Amino acid sequence: MRTVICRDFGPLSSLRVEELPDLEPGPGEVVFELVVDGRINGAIDRTFGLAEAGDALQYVKDGKARGKVVITTGLG
């Protein structure tokens, strides 16, 4: 694997390219690749508004959530 190494801040001449051994992916990287490839996806159980955040927390605390619980802010 080719990588760019920067040892100091400075001009582009301070950068150099080195060959490094290929790294084995970690567990999080494998999951990320599966999500990007569309082979797995996250399951959203329920969505709550920000004003209902307390209800959302209680829903999770009561063990009712079977997927991710999302709290929306209404922004964006």
C-alpha positions, -999 to 999 in steps of 0.1 A, spaced: 0 0 0 14 34 -9 8 62 16 19 98 19 39 105 51 40 140 66 65 143 95 64 181 98 42 210 87 58 228 58 60 229 20 49 200 -2 86 190 -4 83 178 32 58 150 21 71 117 9 55 85 -4 63 52 12 53 16 6 37 1 37 24 -35 42 -13 -40 36 -31 -39 69 -58 -63 80 -91 -44 85 -104 -41 120 -140 -51 130 -154 -16 125 -139 -13 90 -155 -47 80 -189 -35 91 -185 -2 74 -177 -20 41 -208 -42 45 -230 -11 50 -214 8 20 -219 -23 -2 -256 -24 9 -253 -59 23 -265 -47 57 -284 -17 69 -294 -1 102 -329 -7 113 -347 24 127 -374 12 151 -390 46 158 -384 83 154 -393 109 180 -392 147 179 -369 166 201 -399 176 224 -405 138 229 -369 130 239 -380 118 273 -405 94 258 -378 81 235 -355 75 264 -383 57 283 -391 36 252 -354 24 251 -352 20 289 -384 -2 289 -368 -25 263 -393 -18 236 -368 -8 210 -360 -35 184 -338 -12 164 -323 23 165 -344 51 181 -339 84 164 -345 118 179 -350 145 152 -343 182 159 -364 196 131 -333 214 117 -321 207 82 
